[in-house]
Amino acid sequence: MYVRRIVPNFQSEGQALAESSEFYGVLGFEEVMNHGWIVTLASTDNPAVQLSLMTKDQTAPVAPDVSIEVEDVDAVHRAMVERGAEIIHPLTDEEWGVRRFFVRDPNGRVINVLSHS
């Protein structure tokens, strides 16, 4: 399994998204995606270094703790199902161009596993 990147998802109140975005801007991040409920920031020098600020996930039952972009999300999903992992959100094609599912890790964290379409 090839991992492309790992992005932490920080919970934020709606009105604090802009303030948080500005705060991380001082650290060298710039906005690369904004859907209103989730804002993704990337390093200006290394775009693969990212973090997301999220009020709540608008298309899933819970907000994930971290997002892991993989090369083949379908293969990872099959492997997780085969090992009996708890799937929190089914494999879904999202309108913003990702295919993803949520799985709970052994410590209870919710992991958003995705590939770009």
C-alpha positions as CSV (number, residue, x, y, z in Angstrom):
1,M,0.0,0.0,0.0
2,Y,1.4,3.4,-1.0
3,V,0.6,6.4,1.2
4,R,0.7,9.7,-0.6
5,R,0.3,12.0,2.4
6,I,-1.2,12.2,5.9
7,V,-3.2,15.3,6.9
8,P,-4.3,16.0,10.5
9,N,-7.9,17.3,10.9
10,F,-8.3,19.9,13.6
11,Q,-11.7,20.6,14.9
12,S,-12.7,24.2,14.8
13,E,-15.8,26.3,15.4
14,G,-17.3,27.9,12.3
15,Q,-16.4,31.4,13.2
16,A,-12.9,30.3,14.3
17,L,-12.0,28.8,10.8
18,A,-10.8,32.2,9.5
19,E,-8.9,33.0,12.7
20,S,-7.2,29.6,12.7
21,S,-6.4,29.9,9.0
22,E,-4.8,33.3,9.7
23,F,-2.9,31.8,12.7
24,Y,-1.4,28.9,10.6
25,G,-0.6,31.4,7.8
26,V,2.0,33.0,10.1
27,L,3.6,29.5,10.2
28,G,3.8,29.4,6.4
29,F,0.5,27.8,5.4
30,E,-1.9,29.0,2.7
31,E,-5.4,28.0,1.9
32,V,-5.7,25.4,-0.9
33,M,-9.3,24.3,-0.4
34,N,-12.3,25.8,1.3
35,H,-15.8,24.1,1.3
36,G,-17.1,26.3,4.2
37,W,-17.1,23.4,6.7
38,I,-13.5,22.3,5.9
39,V,-10.5,24.4,5.0
40,T,-7.2,22.8,3.9
41,L,-4.0,24.6,4.3
42,A,-0.7,23.7,2.7
43,S,2.9,24.8,3.2
44,T,3.9,27.5,0.8
45,D,7.3,25.8,0.3
46,N,6.1,22.1,0.4
47,P,2.5,21.6,-0.8
48,A,2.4,18.0,0.4
49,V,2.7,19.3,4.0
50,Q,-1.0,20.1,4.9
51,L,-3.5,20.4,7.7
52,S,-7.3,20.7,7.6
53,L,-9.5,22.8,9.9
54,M,-13.1,21.3,10.1
55,T,-16.3,22.3,11.8
56,K,-17.9,18.9,11.2
57,D,-17.9,16.6,8.3
58,Q,-20.9,17.5,6.1
59,T,-21.2,14.1,4.4
60,A,-20.2,11.6,7.1
61,P,-21.6,10.7,10.6
62,V,-18.4,11.8,12.4
63,A,-15.4,14.1,11.9
64,P,-12.2,12.1,11.3
65,D,-9.1,12.6,13.3
66,V,-6.7,12.3,10.4
67,S,-6.9,11.8,6.6
68,I,-4.6,9.4,4.9
69,E,-4.4,9.6,1.1
70,V,-3.5,6.3,-0.4
71,E,-2.8,5.2,-4.0
72,D,-5.6,2.6,-4.1
73,V,-8.4,3.3,-1.7
74,D,-10.4,0.3,-2.9
75,A,-7.6,-2.1,-2.0
76,V,-7.2,-0.6,1.4
77,H,-10.9,-0.8,2.0
78,R,-10.9,-4.5,1.0
79,A,-8.0,-5.2,3.3
80,M,-9.7,-3.4,6.3
81,V,-12.9,-5.3,5.7
82,E,-11.0,-8.6,5.5
83,R,-9.3,-8.0,8.8
84,G,-12.7,-7.1,10.5
85,A,-11.9,-3.4,11.1
86,E,-14.8,-1.2,12.1
87,I,-15.9,0.8,9.0
88,I,-17.5,4.0,10.3
89,H,-18.4,5.5,6.9
90,P,-18.8,3.4,3.7
91,L,-16.6,3.7,0.6
92,T,-18.1,6.8,-1.1
93,D,-17.4,8.9,-4.1
94,E,-17.6,12.5,-2.9
95,E,-18.7,15.4,-5.2
96,W,-15.3,17.2,-4.6
97,G,-13.3,14.5,-6.3
98,V,-12.3,12.0,-3.7
99,R,-13.2,8.4,-3.0
100,R,-13.1,7.7,0.7
101,F,-14.1,5.6,3.7
102,F,-13.7,6.0,7.5
103,V,-12.3,3.3,9.7
104,R,-11.6,3.2,13.4
105,D,-8.1,2.4,14.5
106,P,-7.2,0.2,17.5
107,N,-7.1,3.3,19.8
108,G,-10.5,4.6,18.8
109,R,-9.4,7.3,16.3
110,V,-11.4,7.8,13.2
111,I,-9.2,7.6,10.0
112,N,-10.4,9.1,6.7
113,V,-8.8,6.9,4.0
114,L,-9.0,8.5,0.6
115,S,-7.8,8.7,-3.0
116,H,-8.3,11.5,-5.4
117,S,-10.5,10.6,-8.4
